[in-house]
Amino acid sequence: MDVDGSLADLQGPAGNTYDKYGTRNPVARLLVGRFLTAVEESVRELRPASLLDVGCGEGIVTERLARAFPSTRVVGVDVAEPALLEEWGRRRAPNLGFEPGSAYSLPYAEDEFEVVTAFEVLEHLERPHEALAELARVAGRALVLSVPREPWWRATNALSGRYVRALGNTPGHVNHWSRGAFRRFAGGAGEVRRIRSPYPWTVLTVSRGG
């Protein structure tokens, strides 16, 4: 993504490759449910007054967080792609808003949001270290970050018959982190205070102080 929220540097489709949040597959629903529970628990521990969700895609998780934490100002940011803009228009909550923007150049001041989140975003970015630094810049207290946990993500895809020719790699995934490798990567933005591992993801809480 570039400074105006276009698709440059974003690998793969904007939004979800497939509708994992609406899937009827019982195993997939169980795994996604555990992931969403881990995300909500991570945010609940922080009790933020404001939250910025970077790379929010269709805004499904962003809206879920806004409804779960009605006293928190929640803003979702992603590329200015027409399909995403249309999806944002369907999301409703008094404390929820969406804006086009780039993970590399967010249109906010330093420490403007208490918590900044990025769920399933960093694995798509050609310059993840630059994006992490920008997320940290606008986060006053903490980051909550998630990525697929490798090699289990690709193995699960392959065993499910998805992306077999790519050895289970989801389209657009250019970064591949194990739990330990992602902890070391995220540690460049602060102190990793909490690690959750809802299979097959890694969810980290990174303290920024304050």
C-alpha positions, 0 to 999 in steps of 0.5 A: 500500500502506498500513502494514499491507500492504493494497492502498491506493495500489497500482495494478494487480494484486498480483503479475504481470499475466501470467506472464512468468517462465513464458512459452513465448514464445522472445522473451519468455523471452530478454528476461526471462532478460537482465533476471534476469541483470542483477538477479543481477549487480547483487546479486553485485557487492554481496555482501550479508549481508542483502537485503530485496526490497520488492514481491516479488509471488509471490516468484519473483525473491526465491527465485531470489536466495536460491538464487543467494546462499545465504549471504545472508539474503533477505526478501520483502515485499509486500501481504497478498493471499491469492494471494501468501501462498499463493505464498510458502508454496511458495517454499523456501530455508533463507535465505528468508522472506516478510512482509506489509508496505508500501513506505511503512512497512516494519517494520524499523529503519534500515539493517537490511538491507545491500541493499534491492531493488525490481523492477517496483514503483515504477511502480505506486505513487502516491507513489514518492518516499515509497516511495523514501525508505522503501527508503533508510531501511532500506538500509545499503549500497545499493539495487537498483531496476528499472522498465520503460524508457520509451518502449520498454516501451509500444512493445514491448507495443503491437507484441506486441498487448498493451494496444493500447487503452492504447497499450501501457501495462501495467495499473497503471503510473502512473509512466513513466520513461526511463533518464535520468529514472529515474536522476535520480529514484533519485539522491534516495536516494544515488549511482547507481553502476551502470546496466544496461539489459536491454531493455526495463528499467532496473536501477540500483544506488544506493550508500547508503555504508558 
